Amino acid sequence: MSDVITKRSEEFKELTDWMVQTTREIETATKHLRPTIGQEHYLTGDEICRRFHVCKRTLQTLRDTKAIPYTTLGGKILYPESGIFEVLKKNYREYVNERRPDQSGRRSFRVKPPWKAAGS
């Protein structure tokens, strides 16, 4: 090992390799980072659209009708994860795996009303 580090020295190559690897790891971590404010995780509109298979216009309608909670921070609209899951839980309907023929003779699935789902 010499006292002078040059671009061709082994130490310099190791250092640059480490820097490139660290940069990639930081980029990967920030890509998956979700904003946290006051112990609450927030989702962006793109994340909501991708996870729940809705378009941006549908998301706008849900905001306009106050069907889902959201907040605006610095011009960016964020959705509290716990609030979204509360809406999903509140609107969940249990389906019965029971098939019955409908009027046309085709078989269809019957939906059990939410007030009967718990007891039967």
N, C-alpha and C positions, 0 to 999 in steps of 0.2 A: 504494500500500500504506500503510495507516495503522499507527500504533504500537499500537493497541488491537485485540486479536483478540476478536471476539464470536461468538455462535452463528451469526450470519448472514454472517460474513466468509468469503471464499473459502478462506483458509488453514485455518479450522476445518473446513469441509466436506471439504477434501482430507485432513486428518488423520483425521477420522472414517471416511471411505471407506477409507483405508489400514488403519486398525485393524480394520474389519469384514472386509476381504479377508485380512489376516494371521490373524485368528481362524479364518476358514474353512479356510485352508491348514493351520493347526496341527491343527484337528479332523480334517481328512482324513488328515494324516500319522499322527496317533495312532490312528486307526481301523485302519490297516494295519500298525501297529507290532507286531513279534513280539518277545517277551522273549528276551534273550541273556544267558546266564550262562556265563562261562568259555569264550567263543568258540563256544558251542553255541546254536543256535536251537531254541526250544521252541514247540510248537503246543498250543493249548487243545483241550479235548474237542469243542467246537463246530466248530473248524476240521477236526479229524480226521473227524468225522461228515460234514461237508459235502464234504470232498475225496474221501473213500473210500466215500461212500454207505452208511454203516452207521448204525444207530440207537444211541442212548445205552445201551440195554440190551446190545447186542452189544459195544460198547466196554467196558462193565463186565465182561462175560464174558471178554473178551480180557485185561483186567487181572487178573481173578481167577485165570485159568489161566496167568498170567505169559507169555502169548504175545507181548506187546508191552511194551517198557520204558516206565516212567513215574516221575515224582517228584512229591512233594507239597510245595508251597511256600506257606506261609501259608494253608493250607486249600484251596488251588487245585491241581488235578491238571494237571500239564504233561507233555507227551510230547516227548522229544528227537527232532528231525527226522532226524538221522543214524541213530538207532536204529530208527525206523519204516521208513526206506528199506532198512536192512540186513535187516529182517524180510521186507519185500517182495521183495528180491533173493533171499534164501534160499529163499523159497517160490514163486518164479516157475517156471511150467511153460510150455515152448514148445509151441505148437500147430502141427500140420502142416496145410497148406492142401490136403490130399489128401482127397477124399471117397470113401467106400466104402459100399455098401449094407449095412444091418444085417439082422438076421434077418427083420424084418417087410417087407423090400423097400424101405423108405425109405432115403434116403441120409443118412449122418451123418458128422460129422467125427471123425477118429481122433486121439487124443492120443498124442504120442510120449513115452515114459517119459524122465525127466530123465537117466538114465544113458546113453541112446542119443542124446539130443539133440545132444551136442557132436560126436560122430564121424560122424554120418550126415546 
